[in-house]
Amino acid sequence: MKAKKHISPAIKLSFVNPDSESKSVLGKGVVRLMQNVDEVHSLNQAAKMMNMAYSKAWRITKKTSEALGFELIESVRPKGSILTPEGKELLEVYLKMERQLRDEATEIFDSLLKETTHLK
């Protein structure tokens, strides 16, 4: 008897700006950094949670903000950072879209899998 295959679809979502130099603007890494900032209110601590240097986190958020045309993160005193209202909204849109796409992909995958002979 064959062992059942355990596979599922994976969705990689990124937002792009065709006019920006890198094209890709927002993906999983930036989203994770934003989630961390939202949680700990510090870009430095958010970067540490990802084993990332603060300088790299700062460059990433600056580059992303420039490509988007608005700031994602703002500094607050004393020594902290929060998501801007636009950053928070964009994060929510990304997470909702990712969840919906993942659910839809799973439904499609399961439906197509029922039509197969060897992958059930």
Secondary structure, 3 states (H helix, E strand, C coil): CCCCCCCCCCCCCCEECCCCCCCEEECHHHHHHHHHHHHHCCHHHHHHHCCCCHHHHHHHHHHHHHHHCCCCEEEECCCEEEECHHHHHHHHHHHHHHHHHHHHHHHHHHHHHHCCCCCC
